[in-house]
Amino acid sequence: MQQNQNEEVITGSKVCEFKGENGPQSPAFLFSVGSDDPLALERFKLIEGTPPSFNNWCDIERLLQTMTHLATGWLKNYGIVQCIAVGDKHGNPCGATIKSNEIDAVRDMVRGNDKSIFGGFVLVNFRVTREIAEAMAQAMPGGRAMFDGVIAPYFDEDAIEVLARKKGKCRLMTNPALDVANTVAENLCLDMTPRFRYVRGGFLLEPNYTFVLDFKHPEMKVYGQRNERAENNLLLAWAVGCTSNSNTITIAANSALIGNGVGQQDRVGAAKLAIERAVDAGHKALLEGAVAYSDSFFPFEDGVRVLIDAGITAVFSTSGSIRDKFVQDLCVEKGVTLYQLPDALARGFFAHG
């Protein structure tokens, strides 16, 4: 009876049934509202492994948010899109890269945090060949593929052999709209559909997050010396951080995510966690000269001081604190370049509760 009641409140057609977020919440369903979006979840085809679960579908949704923000940001700032690889675990990116070639993209994505990506979901915007699959697998601890799922525009047959695990544990899914070659055709566009969330007795409705970081934005303020390489890394850090659970501080270096401090109640804690995760993943040496993104403004200088003391040389945050001037002065004093846009314009948006 409960199942019928659940189905009756949904407007749309049922696509598939699967295990719920937790055992007692089964069965769960994916419904389609008939969208013409080429990246709608119903357009992802399972070619290997067991069907995705509720948690898997949520991870895929988050991966798409991160990838499309990064692709759109790269297009806006540089007029091109390169090879993107994003890895997700429990709803947050734990590896992300944008590189000029596929091998570097998958290898550095896994090495961003090979502990966290173990058993995670991966999305790439290019065909996966055997060579790419092997590079991805060999970057894992022990040199073997241990992913819960991999999503790509296409897989070569021998790539499937490399990535598939016993008993169908690795789900391989395709959607040709992901192909980087289709980017200019706007297949990799942001999701513009309003977002809603169930609450007891009803639901909440709000516009989707469609802000894209543009370093040429007329309201962009820069304190210190601009640096194109730093801006490349900040763009990646922004795309990851703005699609991670708030509060978030995200650290990037060499066009790769090296530390993502997510879901903290205070910004200092998020900064410390991002640094801790970078060190734990073997990236201590990369912190010197790395960049950091904050999904909102620093209410005090303490959060940005933690980042500066770790070796961060450029930061992008929003402005809007009554102590903005203290944060700006600290960065200038320490030789750290601070990029800021107003909080009302550029604040990150994901999962505040």
C-alpha positions in Angstrom: 0.0 0.0 0.0 2.8 2.4 0.9 4.5 1.7 -2.5 1.3 2.7 -4.3 1.0 5.9 -2.3 4.6 6.8 -3.1 4.0 6.3 -6.8 0.9 8.4 -6.9 2.6 11.5 -5.6 5.1 11.4 -8.5 4.3 13.0 -11.8 6.2 11.2 -14.5 6.9 7.8 -15.9 8.7 5.1 -14.0 12.1 4.3 -15.6 13.5 1.6 -13.3 13.3 0.1 -9.8 16.2 -0.5 -7.5 17.4 -0.8 -3.9 16.8 2.3 -1.8 19.3 4.4 0.0 19.1 2.0 3.0 17.6 -1.5 3.0 14.3 -0.7 4.7 13.7 2.1 2.1 13.4 -0.4 -0.8 12.1 -0.4 -3.4 13.1 2.9 -4.9 12.4 4.2 -8.4 13.8 6.5 -11.0 11.1 8.5 -12.7 11.3 10.5 -15.9 9.6 13.8 -16.5 10.1 13.6 -20.2 13.0 16.1 -20.3 14.9 16.6 -23.6 18.1 17.1 -21.7 20.8 14.8 -23.3 22.3 14.2 -19.8 19.0 13.2 -18.2 19.7 10.1 -16.0 17.3 7.9 -18.0 19.7 8.4 -21.0 22.6 6.6 -19.3 22.9 3.0 -20.5 24.2 0.2 -18.3 26.5 -2.0 -20.4 28.2 -4.0 -17.7 27.5 -4.9 -14.0 24.5 -4.7 -11.7 21.9 -1.9 -12.0 22.7 1.3 -10.2 21.2 1.8 -6.7 19.6 4.9 -5.2 23.0 5.9 -3.9 24.6 5.4 -7.3 22.1 7.6 -9.0 22.7 10.3 -6.5 26.5 10.1 -7.1 25.9 10.3 -10.9 23.8 13.4 -10.4 26.6 15.0 -8.4 29.3 13.9 -10.9 27.3 15.6 -13.6 27.0 18.8 -11.7 30.7 19.0 -11.1 31.7 18.0 -14.7 29.3 20.4 -16.4 30.3 23.3 -14.2 34.0 22.6 -15.0 33.3 22.2 -18.7 31.2 25.3 -18.9 33.7 27.3 -16.8 36.6 26.2 -19.1 34.6 27.2 -22.2 33.7 30.6 -20.8 37.3 31.4 -19.8 39.3 29.7 -22.5 37.0 28.8 -25.3 37.8 25.1 -25.2 37.2 22.0 -23.0 39.9 19.5 -22.3 39.8 16.0 -20.9 37.8 15.9 -17.6 37.8 13.1 -15.1 35.8 13.3 -11.8 35.6 10.7 -9.0 32.9 10.8 -6.4 32.5 9.0 -3.0 29.4 9.3 -0.8 28.1 12.4 -2.7 31.3 14.5 -2.9 34.2 14.7 -5.4 37.3 13.1 -4.1 39.3 13.3 -7.4 39.0 15.7 -10.3 41.2 16.8 -13.2 41.2 18.7 -16.4 44.1 17.8 -18.6 45.3 17.9 -22.2 45.3 14.1 -22.5 43.2 11.2 -21.2 45.9 9.2 -19.5 47.0 12.1 -17.3 43.4 12.9 -16.5 42.4 9.5 -15.2 45.7 8.8 -13.4 45.8 12.2 -11.6 42.1 11.9 -10.8 42.7 8.6 -9.0 45.9 9.8 -7.3 44.0 12.9 -6.0 42.9 10.6 -3.1 43.3 6.9 -4.0 41.9 5.9 -0.6 38.7 7.7 -1.0 38.2 6.8 -4.7 38.5 3.1 -3.8 34.9 1.8 -4.4 33.8 5.2 -5.8 32.1 6.3 -9.0 34.0 7.9 -11.9 32.9 10.0 -14.8 35.0 11.0 -17.8 34.1 13.0 -21.0 36.1 10.8 -23.4 36.2 7.3 -24.9 37.8 4.7 -22.5 40.3 2.5 -24.3 42.2 -0.4 -22.8 45.2 1.9 -22.3 43.1 4.5 -20.4 41.4 1.7 -18.4 44.7 0.3 -17.4 46.1 3.7 -16.4 43.0 4.2 -14.2 43.3 0.8 -12.6 47.1 0.9 -12.0 46.8 4.2 -10.2 44.7 2.4 -7.6 46.3 0.8 -4.5 47.6 -2.6 -5.6 47.2 -1.7 -9.2 43.7 -3.2 -9.7 40.4 -1.6 -10.6 38.2 -1.2 -7.6 35.5 1.2 -8.7 31.8 1.0 -8.0 31.1 2.4 -11.4 32.7 4.2 -14.4 30.7 6.4 -16.8 32.0 7.4 -20.2 30.7 8.3 -23.6 31.9 4.9 -24.9 34.0 2.0 -23.8 36.2 -0.2 -26.1 35.5 -3.9 -25.5 38.9 -4.6 -24.0 38.5 -1.6 -21.7 35.4 -3.3 -20.3 37.5 -6.4 -19.6 40.0 -4.4 -17.5 37.4 -2.5 -15.5 34.7 -5.1 -14.9 34.9 -6.9 -11.5 33.6 -10.3 -10.4 29.9 -10.7 -9.8 29.1 -7.5 -11.7 30.3 -5.2 -8.9 31.6 -2.5 -11.3 28.9 -0.8 -13.2 29.9 0.6 -16.6 27.5 3.1 -18.1 27.6 5.1 -21.3 26.0 8.3 -22.7 27.5 9.7 -26.0 26.4 13.2 -25.0 29.3 13.2 -22.5 31.9 13.2 -25.3 34.2 16.2 -25.2 33.8 16.4 -29.0 30.1 17.3 -28.4 30.9 20.2 -26.0 30.6 23.0 -28.5 27.1 21.5 -29.4 26.2 22.3 -25.8 25.5 18.8 -24.8 27.6 19.4 -21.7 25.5 22.4 -20.6 24.5 23.2 -17.0 21.2 21.8 -15.6 18.9 24.8 -15.8 15.8 23.0 -14.3 14.6 24.3 -10.9 15.5 22.0 -8.0 13.1 20.7 -5.5 13.3 18.8 -2.2 10.7 16.9 -0.3 9.8 18.3 3.2 7.1 17.0 5.4 3.7 17.8 3.9 5.1 19.4 0.7 8.3 20.3 -1.0 10.7 23.2 -1.5 11.4 24.7 -4.9 14.3 26.9 -6.0 16.2 27.9 -9.1 19.2 25.7 -10.0 22.8 26.8 -9.6 23.8 28.3 -12.9 26.6 30.7 -11.9 29.9 30.1 -13.8 33.2 31.6 -12.6 34.5 34.1 -15.1 37.8 35.8 -14.2 36.9 38.7 -16.5 33.6 39.4 -14.7 33.3 43.1 -14.1 32.7 42.7 -10.4 35.8 40.5 -9.9 38.3 42.1 -7.4 41.9 40.9 -7.3 44.2 41.7 -4.4 47.8 40.9 -5.4 49.4 39.7 -8.6 47.2 37.8 -11.1 48.5 34.5 -12.3 47.1 32.5 -15.2 48.3 29.2 -13.9 46.7 29.9 -10.5 43.5 30.9 -12.3 43.4 27.5 -14.1 43.7 25.7 -10.8 41.2 28.0 -9.1 38.7 27.2 -11.9 39.0 23.5 -11.1 38.8 24.1 -7.4 35.7 26.2 -7.8 33.9 23.6 -10.0 34.6 20.9 -7.3 33.9 23.1 -4.3 30.7 24.7 -5.5 29.3 21.2 -6.1 30.4 19.7 -2.7 28.6 19.7 0.6 28.9 23.1 2.3 30.9 24.4 4.1 33.7 23.6 1.7 37.3 24.5 1.2 38.9 22.9 -1.9 42.6 22.8 -2.8 44.0 22.2 -6.3 47.4 22.0 -7.9 48.7 21.0 -11.4 45.1 21.0 -12.7 44.0 18.3 -10.2 42.1 18.2 -6.9 44.4 17.4 -4.0 42.3 18.1 -1.0 38.5 18.6 -0.5 37.4 19.6 3.0 33.6 19.3 2.8 30.6 19.4 5.1 32.1 21.4 8.0 30.2 23.7 10.3 33.0 26.3 10.3 35.3 27.5 7.6 38.5 27.0 9.7 37.5 23.3 10.1 37.0 23.0 6.3 40.4 24.6 5.6 42.1 22.3 8.1 40.3 19.2 6.7 41.3 20.1 3.1 44.9 20.4 4.1 44.8 17.2 6.2 43.3 15.3 3.3 45.9 16.6 0.9 48.7 15.5 3.2 47.1 12.1 3.9 46.9 11.6 0.1 50.6 12.2 -0.3 50.4 15.8 -1.6 52.2 17.7 1.1 54.9 18.9 -1.3 52.2 20.2 -3.7 50.6 22.4 -1.0 53.4 24.9 -1.5 52.1 26.9 -4.4 48.7 25.3 -4.5 45.4 27.3 -4.7 42.2 27.2 -2.6 38.5 27.9 -3.1 36.1 28.8 -0.4 32.4 28.3 -1.2 31.5 31.5 0.7 33.3 34.4 2.4 35.7 34.1 5.3 34.0 35.6 8.4 37.4 36.1 10.1 41.1 35.9 9.0 41.7 32.6 10.8 40.5 30.3 7.9 42.6 32.0 5.2 45.5 32.1 7.6 45.4 28.3 7.9 45.6 28.1 4.2 48.5 30.6 3.9 50.5 28.8 6.6 50.1 25.6 4.6 51.7 27.2 1.5 48.6 28.3 -0.5 49.5 31.1 -2.9 46.1 32.1 -4.4 42.5 32.0 -3.0 39.1 32.5 -4.6 36.3 33.3 -2.2 33.2 35.5 -2.1 33.1 38.8 -0.4 30.4 39.9 2.0 31.9 39.7 5.5 32.2 42.8 7.7 35.8 41.7 8.1 36.6 41.4 4.4 39.2 44.2 4.6 41.2 42.2 7.2 41.2 39.1 5.0 42.3 41.2 2.0 45.0 42.9 4.0 46.4 39.6 5.3 46.6 38.1 1.8 48.4 41.2 0.5 50.8 41.2 3.4 51.6 37.5 2.9 52.0 37.8 -0.9 48.9 35.6 -1.6 46.6 36.6 -4.5 43.0 36.9 -3.4 40.2 36.8 -6.0 36.7 37.8 -4.8 33.2 38.2 -6.2 30.1 39.2 -4.2 28.6 36.4 -2.2 25.1 37.1 -3.6 26.5 36.3 -7.1 29.1 33.6 -6.6 28.4 31.6 -3.5 28.5 27.8 -3.8 25.2 26.0 -3.5 25.2 22.4 -2.6 23.7 20.5 0.3 23.2 22.9 3.2 21.1 20.3 5.1 
